[in-house]
Structures are given as C-alpha cells and as structure tokens.
Amino acid sequence: MNAGGIHYEPFGIYPGKKETLDDLEDGDTIAVPNDTTNEARALLLLQDNGVITLKDGAGLEATVKDIEENPKNIKIEELEAAQVSRVKDEVAFVV
C-alpha cells in the first residue's frame, strides 16, 4: 500500500563571502541548520565535498561532535534553519 509521496528538499552549499570551496581558508565559517535531520545532511554534504571528515557511522544522526577531521579548522555555525540564508554575507558558505 502506498501511503503517499515524501517531499525531500535537496541540499546545496551556497556561496557567502567565498565563491568556491577552493577559496576556503583556515578558520572560515560555514552556517548549517541546527535541527537534527538537516544538520546531519549538511555535515554529510560538507564531508562529500572534502571540507570535513565525520566519524565512521555518523550517518543521518551526525552532529558537530562527530567531526573527526577538519583540516582547515572551519567553524560550523549552527543556526535555526530559517536563519541560515540570512547570514550569507557574514560567513564563507551556507548549507
């Protein structure tokens, strides 16, 4: 039995002060949503793009505490999802 469709909003890494991930510098900040599901998706996307490495098995419950490697010492700013896009002029990237 089909209970109906599930809406799944795609994620992306959007420029703030920086244009490409190649422009990331030591100590830059990336804003991510702070709710459990979206924060994990954002962190996984950052991992998929080589920004951070998460602990094995972190998956869809990942938090900033699961960051195992952060070679550029990127600061992850956790914000209410509705506020993330509002800080794009203050951070390197928003997810």
C-alpha positions, -999 to +999 in steps of 0.1 A: +000+000+000+013+034-009+009+059+019+018+089-004+048+107-015+076+121+007+089+156+000+127+156+002+142+191-002+176+190-019+206+205-001+234+226-015+264+245-004+258+282-013+284+310-015+286+336+012+318+356+013+336+329-008+327+318-043+341+282-044+352+257-018+387+261-032+386+296-016+381+282+019+408+295+043+418+284+078+392+294+103+364+303+078+328+298+090+301+278+074+265+281+086+243+250+088+208+244+101+207+232+138+178+208+136+188+171+139+180+159+104+191+189+084+223+194+104+233+158+097+226+162+060+246+194+059+276+178+076+274+148+052+274+172+023+304+190+036+321+156+041+312+146+005+329+178-007+361+172+013+356+200+038+354+178+069+355+141+078+329+126+101+334+096+124+325+062+109+288+055+112+278+091+120+252+090+092+219+108+095+224+115+132+257+133+127+264+164+148+294+187+150+307+164+178+311+137+151+336+158+131+368+137+131+389+158+108+387+195+100+420+203+082+411+240+077+397+245+112+364+255+097+339+269+122+305+253+119+278+279+129+246+261+139+215+282+133+178+278+131+171+267+095+152+298+087+181+320+097+208+302+077+203+321+045+202+354+064+238+352+074+253+345+039+270+379+039+287+371+072+301+336+065+321+318+038+292+295+029+258+284+039+243+249+036 
